[in-house]
């Protein structure tokens, strides 16, 4: 997320000192990486147009513009067709109820210790002629990433509070959330800070941290969130600055890096590879029926279609 990303390398160095030079035990083997081709759908407009997250559904591309306090809909050609007011929107996901869920309050001001918990999750009907975002959950810190599992349970990667599970009525599931990874409590496993991207794959959640000693992706078992383990290290032995991620299928993740790389992770072998895109990536969205294509957003406001072979 903005602000945090710009200080990521410095934070990584501080964490390295704090953890006594700990070396990653889950360093993945290198793998051959596909060549990625980028096609611009919407040109960048500078940091003021920051595109934080993206979702592709029903032929539309939904993009959160954090600084603009708006979620926008585009058609497949990149033409904007809708704008919905949402305060500092972050991740966008579709629930089994067909509604779109969006984290709101995704700003580093909400990471300040003791700050009022003004973060929330809102939702709206994308099929409505005039969609209006209404609050689903309130009292969050800095909600950034969002995941909805196969049963409809909603999870939030909160940059102030860590990983949270929400009850059907929008309240925080405190017993579950108290056992999940925390934001500012780095350990040898959680070797970073600021919970960022989140995706559900089968019985697990996969989590990125904005800053990490090794560009780590964490596996969080839904049945036992305290049993968190490393899924992959994307930048070891260097610190990494990661953003959102997407499941390409039930064995492969694609991860966006704010330093301009698209990382691929094989979950079973923990092999990783990286392709350079050349712009700071903020989020990725799968394109239904196209396993070799994602739609990507950038910190400069750009929306791209990325294809590989």
N, C-alpha and C positions, 0 to 999 in steps of 0.2 A: 504494500500500500504506500501511497505517497508520503514523503517525509521519512518514513522508516527505511525505505529502499535506499535513499541517498546516504544513509549512515550505516548501511549494512556491513561493509567491510570493516569499519572501525569497531562495530559491535562484535563482529566475529573474532577480532583480535582480542578484545576484552574477555570474551567467553573462553578463548583458548588459554589465556592466563588463569582464569578462574577454575578451569577444569584440569589444570596441571599438565597441559600438553597431552591430554588423552588422545589416543589414536583410534580411528574408526575400526570397529571389528567387523563391520558389514560392508566393507568396500567391495563394490561390484566389479566384475570383469568387463573389459571393454568388448563391445560388439560392433560389427559393421553397421553403419547407419545409412538410412535412405537419403537420397538427394531431395531436398525440399524446394518446391517452387512456390513463390508468393505472387498472388494477384490482388491488387488493391480494389476493394469494393467502395470504400469511403475514404477520401484523403485525410491525412492528419491535419489538425488545426492548432497544434501546440498543446502545452501542458494544460491550458484552460479547458480544453476539450477532452481531458483525460477519460479514456474508455476503460472502466474497471472490470467489467464482466460481460459475458455474452451467453446466449442460449439460442439454439436453433430448434424450432418446432412448428409444425403445420405450415411449412413453407416460408415462415417469417424468421427474421433475425432480431432478437431483442438485446439491447445494449444499455448498460448502466453508465451514465455520465455523472461521475461523483461530484465534480465541481459545479456542474450545471443543475444539480438537484432534480434530475429527470431520468426516466427510463424511456428509451426510444425504440420504436419498431421500424425495421427496414424490410423491403422486399428483397428477393434474391439478386436483383440488379444493383442494390445499394441505395434505392430511393426511400427516403424517410416517409413513413405513412402514419405514425402515431407518436405522441409525446405524453407521458404520464408523470405527474409530480410525485417525487419521492425524495425525501431529505437524505443527501449523501448516500446514494444507493451503492450497494456492493454486489454480492453474488445473486444470480437469478437461477431458479430451478422450477421445474414443473412438478406438481404433485399428482398422485393418482386421481385426485378429484378434478383434474384439468386446470386448476387455478395456478397462476404463477406466483411464487413466493420470492421476496426480495429482502435482503438484509438492508437496514437503514441506520444511518449514524456511523458509517464507515469512515471515520476521521480520527487522526491521531490525537486530537484534543480529548477524545473519550478514553485514551489510555492513561491519562494522568491519574495517579493514585488518589483516591478520595473524591474524584470527580463524580457528579451525579450520573446515574445510569440512565442515559437518554437513548441508548440504542434500542432497536426494535426489529421485528420481522413483519413486513406487510405483505398483503396478497391482493390479487385482483383477477378478474375473469378476462382472459385475452380475447374472448369471443364477443365481449360486450361492445356496443357501438360507441360508448364513451367510458372506457375503463377508469375506475377510481380505486386507488390503493387504500386499503383499510387495514388497521392494525390487527395482527394475529398474536404477537407476543411483544411485551414491553419489559422494561427493567433490565435491559442488556447493557454491556459495556461498549465495546467497539466491534459489533458483529461484521465479519468480513466474509468468510466462506460459508457455504450452505450445502447440505446434502439431505436427500430424502430417500429412505431405503424402500425396499420392495413392499414393505408393510405400511408405508405412509408415515413412518416416524420421521420427525424433522430434527436435524442436528446442525449446530452452528459452531464455526470456528471463530471465537471471539478474541480479538487482539488484546483485550484487557483481562478476560476471565478464563480463557482456555476453551476446551471443547465442551459443549453443552448439548444435552438432549432436551427437547421440548415436549411437554405432554400435549394431548389432543386439544386441551383448552388453552394452550399457549404458555402455560406456566413452566418454569424450569424444573426438570426432573432432578432434584437435588441429590438423591442417593446415587444415581448413575453419574451425574456430572462431577460429583466430588471425587470420583475415582478416575476420571479421565485426565489426560495431560493438561497441565496448567501453563499459562502464558509466560510467566516470569519465574519459572522454577526449573532452570536447566539442570539436567543430569547427564550421566554418560550415555543414556539412550536418547533423551530429549535434549539434544545438544544445540539448542537454539532458542530463539524467542519470537513472539508474535505469531500466534496461530493464524494461518492464512487460507490456503485452499483446502477444500474438503470434498471427497467423493465417496460414495458407497458402492462397494463391489461385493456382492454376495453377503457374507456374514461379517464383513470388515469395513471399516472406514480407513481411508488413506488421507493423510494430513501433510501439508507442507508448512514450513515455518519461513517467515520473511527472511530471517537471518539464521544461518546454521554454520557450524564449523566445517561441515562436509556437504552442504546442500542436501540435507537429509529429508527423505520421505518416510513418515511413520505409519505403521500399521496398528490400528486400534480395533481390537475385537469388540464387536457390539455387545456380545454376551458378557464380556469381562473387560471393561475399558482400562482397568489398571494393568492389564497384561500387554502393554504397548511394547512393540519391538521395531527395530529398523527394517524398513522394506527395501531401501536402496540409498546409496550415497551418490549424488550426481556430480559433485565437483571436487571430491577428495583428491589430493590432500589440502585443497584450498577451501576457504569459506564460500558459501553460495548464497545468492539472493534469489529466492524463488517466489512465484506468485501462484496462480491457480493451476488446476490440473483437471484432466478428464480421462475417463475410462474409454478406450477404443473398443475393448471387448472385455471378457471376464479374466483375461490374463495379461493385458497390456495397458499401461498408462502413458499418457503424453503430459508433459509438465512444462509450463511456461516459465521463462527466466527473464527478469528485468534487465539482464545484461545481454539479451538478444539471442538466446539459444532456445531451441525446441528439443527437449530431452524425451527419450523413449525408455520405458522401463518394462522389462519382462518380469512379472511378479514371481513366477515359479523358479526361474534360474537367478533372479536378481541381476541380470545383465542390464547394462545401461549404455546408451550411446547418445550423442548430441550433434545436432545440425544447427549451423548459424543462420539466423533469419536476417539479422542486421538492424532490427529495431527492437526497442524494449517491450517485450511481450507481457501483457497483464493477465490474459485469460484465454481459454480455448473452449470450443464447443464442438461436440460431435455432430456430424451431418448424417441424419438417418439414411441407411442404405449405402453409405460411402465410407468404408473403413479406412481408406487412404486419403481422407480429406477432413480438415477441421476448419472452422471459422475462428479467427484470432483477433483479439483487440490489443491495442498498444497504449502506452502512457502518453503518446503524442496525439491520441484521438483517432488514429487510423483503424479501419476495419479491413481485414484481409481474409482471403481464402488461401489456405496452405494445402498443397497437394504434394505427395511424395511417391517415389517409385524405387 
